[in-house]
């Protein structure tokens, strides 16, 4: 397992994923009952843009870098209100105003969870897990487990809190990850039908994406939406140009907020004339 997210942290795909994650957690924490966030591919949780990986592959400059530059002078609507929680979490890591540190999904979750809430962070790579524990191991809300996310996911639900969400964002380096994503999300939905899920995948072919939508419709999962952000035309060998999120049972009003903000975010993060966005209701309630 050679994947290191440090090469890609803060890129456009991270921005849309982490923004939606904060939207969901913000909505879930409006109710007083405790909740659980389960992050199946947690990574190290904190990334340093001055480190070698980010210097060799500075994808963050066309992602969080663009948002950060506007954040200093005021984003303006519709980005401002929708991005507040996400950008506040980034800002707390960079109090001098210089963008150096970036929060992964565990850090974003911990920044928003209350004392009564819990985060289960699962990571299979020993070095990434060691870094996660070094950064956040002192937080009593965190339970960090060195396990394979695919196998662990269905075993973690339903959590004792009975409320919350599961984030599944694997590196998609192995053949068959789409099948594993479908099987894992379906198993979680069967065991925890009321839980929210956020599923991430890279998009290399929009026709392939449509075929996957059809498979999801046969899965039995209800209340699923697909959110796709594309920064340019998809070209073989040109790197990642589009990413999709599948949201299962998104919290109330989250899809409306995404719909209001996604076009402006797409325009901000566009890298060429092929940029755009799409929201599809894959399966109804």
C-alpha positions in Angstrom: 0.0 0.0 0.0 2.0 2.9 -1.3 -0.6 5.7 -1.5 0.3 8.9 0.4 -2.5 11.5 0.5 0.1 14.1 1.4 0.8 14.5 -2.3 -2.8 15.4 -3.0 -4.0 17.1 0.3 -6.0 20.2 -0.2 -6.6 19.7 -4.0 -10.0 20.4 -5.5 -11.3 16.9 -4.7 -10.3 17.4 -1.1 -12.1 20.8 -1.0 -15.4 19.5 -2.2 -15.2 16.4 0.0 -14.2 18.3 3.2 -16.7 21.1 2.6 -19.6 18.6 2.3 -18.3 16.8 5.4 -18.5 20.0 7.4 -22.0 20.8 6.1 -23.2 17.4 7.3 -21.6 17.5 10.7 -22.8 21.1 11.3 -26.4 19.9 10.6 -26.1 16.8 12.7 -24.8 18.7 15.7 -27.8 21.0 15.7 -29.7 18.2 17.6 -28.6 17.7 21.3 -28.2 13.9 21.1 -24.6 12.7 20.7 -23.3 11.4 17.4 -20.6 9.3 15.9 -18.4 10.0 12.9 -16.7 6.9 11.4 -13.8 7.6 9.0 -12.8 4.4 7.2 -9.7 5.8 5.4 -8.6 8.5 7.9 -5.0 9.1 6.8 -2.7 11.1 9.0 -5.3 13.9 9.7 -2.9 16.8 9.4 -0.8 17.9 6.3 2.1 20.3 6.0 2.3 22.1 2.7 6.0 22.9 3.4 6.8 19.1 3.4 8.5 17.4 0.6 5.3 15.7 -0.8 3.4 18.9 -1.1 6.4 20.7 -2.7 6.8 18.0 -5.3 3.0 17.9 -6.1 1.5 21.3 -5.1 -2.0 20.4 -6.1 -3.3 22.4 -3.1 -2.6 25.7 -4.8 -5.5 25.1 -7.3 -7.7 23.8 -4.5 -7.7 25.2 -0.9 -5.1 27.8 -2.1 -7.7 29.6 -4.2 -10.3 29.5 -1.4 -7.7 30.8 1.1 -6.7 33.7 -1.1 -10.3 34.8 -1.3 -11.1 34.0 2.3 -8.7 36.8 3.5 -10.6 39.4 1.6 -14.1 37.9 2.0 -15.5 35.2 -0.2 -18.9 36.8 -0.7 -22.1 34.9 -1.2 -22.9 32.1 -1.9 -19.5 30.7 -0.9 -19.1 32.6 2.3 -21.8 31.2 4.6 -21.6 27.7 3.2 -17.8 27.5 3.6 -17.5 29.1 7.0 -17.1 25.9 9.1 -14.6 24.4 6.7 -12.5 27.5 6.3 -12.6 28.3 10.1 -11.1 24.9 10.7 -8.3 25.6 8.3 -7.8 29.1 9.8 -7.4 27.7 13.3 -4.4 25.7 12.1 -2.8 28.8 10.5 -3.3 31.6 13.0 -0.6 33.8 11.3 -2.7 33.9 8.1 -0.1 32.0 6.1 -1.5 28.8 4.6 0.8 26.0 5.7 -1.2 23.3 7.5 -4.3 21.6 6.2 -6.8 19.4 8.1 -7.7 16.0 6.9 -11.1 14.6 7.6 -10.3 13.5 11.2 -9.1 17.0 12.1 -12.1 18.6 10.5 -14.4 16.2 12.4 -12.7 16.9 15.7 -12.9 20.6 15.1 -16.7 20.4 14.8 -17.7 17.6 17.2 -18.9 18.4 20.7 -17.6 16.9 23.9 -20.4 14.3 23.8 -19.6 13.2 20.3 -17.1 10.6 19.1 -14.8 9.9 16.1 -13.7 6.5 15.1 -10.8 6.9 12.7 -9.6 3.8 10.8 -6.3 3.7 8.9 -4.4 0.6 7.6 -1.0 2.2 6.9 1.2 2.1 10.1 3.0 5.3 9.4 -0.2 7.3 8.7 -1.7 5.9 11.9 1.3 6.8 13.9 1.1 10.4 12.6 -2.6 10.5 13.3 -2.1 9.4 16.9 0.8 11.8 17.4 -1.3 14.7 16.2 -4.7 13.9 17.9 -4.2 10.9 20.2 -4.7 13.1 23.3 -8.2 13.9 22.3 -10.6 11.7 24.3 -13.2 11.8 21.6 -11.0 9.9 19.2 -10.7 6.2 18.8 -8.0 5.5 16.3 -7.8 1.9 14.9 -5.1 0.4 12.7 -7.4 -1.7 10.5 -8.5 -2.2 6.9 -11.4 0.2 6.3 -13.2 -2.1 3.9 -13.4 -4.9 6.4 -14.0 -2.7 9.5 -16.8 -0.5 8.1 -19.8 -2.8 8.4 -18.6 -4.0 11.8 -18.7 -0.4 13.2 -22.4 0.1 12.6 -24.8 0.9 14.1 -22.7 2.9 16.7 -23.9 3.2 20.3 -25.0 6.8 19.6 -27.3 5.6 16.8 -26.7 9.0 15.0 -23.9 10.1 12.8 -22.2 9.4 9.5 -19.6 7.2 7.8 -17.0 8.7 5.4 -15.6 6.3 2.9 -12.8 7.8 0.7 -10.3 5.1 -0.3 -7.3 5.9 -2.5 -8.8 4.0 -5.4 -5.4 2.4 -6.3 -6.6 -1.2 -6.3 -8.6 -2.9 -9.0 -12.1 -3.6 -7.8 -12.5 -0.6 -5.5 -15.8 0.4 -7.1 -17.1 -3.0 -6.3 -15.8 -2.8 -2.7 -17.3 0.7 -2.3 -20.7 -0.6 -3.5 -20.6 -3.7 -1.2 -19.4 -1.8 1.9 -21.9 1.1 1.5 -24.7 -1.4 0.9 -23.8 -3.4 4.0 -23.6 -0.3 6.1 -27.0 0.9 4.9 -28.6 -2.5 5.7 -27.2 -2.5 9.3 -27.7 1.3 9.9 -30.5 2.5 7.6 -30.8 5.8 9.3 -27.1 6.7 9.1 -25.6 9.2 6.7 -22.8 8.1 4.4 -20.4 10.2 2.3 -18.7 8.1 -0.4 -15.9 9.6 -2.5 -14.5 8.4 -5.8 -12.4 9.8 -8.6 -14.1 10.3 -12.0 -12.1 9.5 -15.1 -15.0 8.8 -17.5 -18.5 10.3 -17.2 -20.0 7.3 -19.0 -18.5 5.0 -16.4 -20.0 7.3 -13.8 -23.5 6.9 -15.3 -23.1 3.1 -15.4 -22.2 3.2 -11.7 -25.3 5.2 -11.0 -27.3 2.4 -12.5 -25.6 -0.1 -10.2 -26.4 2.0 -7.1 -30.1 2.0 -8.2 -30.0 -1.8 -7.9 -28.3 -1.8 -4.6 -31.4 -1.2 -2.4 -29.9 2.0 -0.9 -32.5 4.7 -0.6 -32.1 8.5 -0.5 -28.8 8.7 -2.4 -27.5 11.7 -4.3 -24.4 12.2 -6.5 -22.4 15.4 -6.4 -19.8 15.8 -9.2 -17.3 18.6 -9.5 -15.1 18.8 -12.7 -12.3 21.2 -13.2 -11.6 20.6 -16.9 -12.1 18.2 -19.7 -11.3 14.6 -18.9 -8.1 13.6 -20.7 -6.2 10.3 -20.5 -2.9 10.7 -18.7 -3.7 14.3 -17.5 -4.3 13.5 -13.9 -7.5 13.9 -11.8 -10.0 16.3 -13.4 -13.3 15.3 -11.7 -14.5 13.8 -8.5 -17.8 12.6 -7.2 -19.4 12.3 -3.8 -22.3 10.0 -3.2 -24.4 11.1 -0.2 -26.7 8.5 1.5 -29.4 10.0 3.6 -27.8 13.5 3.8 -29.0 15.6 6.7 -31.9 18.0 6.3 -31.1 21.0 4.0 -27.6 19.8 3.1 -28.5 19.1 -0.5 -30.1 22.5 -0.8 -27.0 24.2 0.5 -24.8 22.2 -1.9 -27.0 23.2 -4.8 -26.8 26.8 -3.9 -23.0 26.8 -3.6 -21.6 24.2 -6.0 -21.8 26.2 -9.3 -19.8 29.1 -7.7 -17.3 26.6 -6.3 -16.9 24.9 -9.6 -16.1 28.3 -11.3 -13.6 29.2 -8.6 -11.7 25.8 -8.8 -12.0 25.5 -12.6 -8.6 24.8 -14.4 -9.8 25.0 -18.0 -12.9 25.4 -20.2 -14.2 22.0 -19.3 -15.1 22.8 -15.7 -18.6 22.2 -14.4 -20.7 20.5 -11.8 -23.7 18.2 -11.5 -26.1 17.0 -8.8 -28.2 13.9 -9.5 -30.7 12.2 -7.3 -29.6 8.6 -7.7 -32.3 6.9 -5.6 -35.3 8.5 -3.9 -36.3 8.3 -0.3 
